Amino acid sequence: MTKDQIEKIIAELKAENQALIEKNKELTQAKLEAQWANNAKNKFFVTANHDLRQPLHALGLFATSLEQKIIQEIPENNQSFLDVVSQIQNSQKILEGHLVSLVDLAKLESGVVLPEKQVLWIGEVFSRLKAQYQPLADAKEIKLNIADVSLRTISDKTYLERMLSYLMANSLNYSLEGEVAISCEVKGEKVLIQIQDTGVGIPESETENIFREFYKLEHKDIRNAQNLGLGLANVKRLSGLLDHPVNLKSVVGEGSTFCVEVPCDYGLIEGRKEIKNEGMETNFNHEPRIVVIDDDTVVLDSMSILLETWGYAYFAAETLQKALESIQEKSSPIVLIIADFRLGEGISGMEAVTQIRDKIGQTIPAVMVTGDTDSSLRVEAKENGCLLMHKPLQPAKLRQVIRNAIAGKIRL
């Protein structure tokens, strides 16, 4: 090989190496831009999650207050007014469902979700699903059959329930009549959770497509206006996150069965922890009061109106300082603290609860209200002896918590 040939080969190798360097720079830049876009999108969803939950939270409380006032002040011929309130409440629930789906998608795509697995009673999960979906099933005149089971599994409480909730919503959405059932079958070391419906069924050609983002299975008798097409996409991502495989069997015109495989737990489980109010009297000499703290005046007003409508005595404050001053002025016993998790001025709801408890000298039951769905907050709330409730609040659940507090007992 001549000198010229060698120099030519070296020149070609240098050119190829330079081309690879430039290509690598382009790929690195593209990766950085993709990461930036993904981070920006996730930040947007987190911010939107909190900012959109605030007005939804207030809307739900105002609607429930309006419903109560109509019943109290217009005892006769009030059905047309109540129907309007019902439509407002249904619209609020639809918006809440869309928001949850979008935020779940953002979190699962970003990879920031870490499951916190624990021993769970499957029957308790089923009971909550029944309470959540019974009204929708009744409205569609579909029988909801929830099995009574005493099995345990090991999973993330929040995300297993969310996964099954998406599947229940899908089955009810694509069923025109008949039945939607959820049951369990033990198979070796696994529990097979089955959600079965008598809906329109899924063609074999669509069994992969239905798990894509924003994909809606079209059917002439099904209205999809309220469906974003994210439920089953999130089920697929949660299945991978939790390591709970999902299988599907379906016959067009007869219905579908989704099967979720979860581990079966045969070991001992720690019993529920029941917290009683330390030093709190259950027979009050003065009317018991509820302390409400929220720096959002619209939310504070909506909560105040709702508590007043229910007939509870309360005092509301925008800041911790005002709450402490109100407590100083009032002589009535305090039975419950309801605080927003983010109070502004660098103060958290947890800190507010701690200071109020210290001032009173009692472990007053407390509800921490948040629009943040980070599962670590539930652990933090439990460590501080607080119940965690997510926005928008379900008024019926809040009312039950208040009743438990007045009875002198809160179940965590």
Secondary structure, 3 states (H helix, E strand, C coil): CCHHHHHHHHHHHHHHHHHHHHHHHHHHHHHHHHHHHHHHHHHHHHHHHHHHHHHHHHHHHHHHHHHHHHHHHCCCCCHHHHHHHHHHHHHHHHHHHHHHHHHHHHHHHHCCCCCCEEEEEHHHHHHHHHHHHHHHHHHCCCEEEECCCCCEEEEEHHHHHHHHHHHHHHHHHCCCCCEEEEEEEEECCEEEEEEEECCCCCCHHHCCHHHCCCCCCCCCCCCCCCCCCCHHHHHHHHHHHHCCCEEEEEECCCEEEEEEEEEECCCCCCCCCEEECECCCCCCCCCCEEEEECCCHHHHHHHHHHHHHHCCEEEEECCHHHHHHHHHHCCCCEEEEEEECECCCCCEHHHHHHHHHHHHCCECCEEEEECCCCCHHHHHHHHCCEEEEECCCCHHHHHHHHHHHHCCEEEC
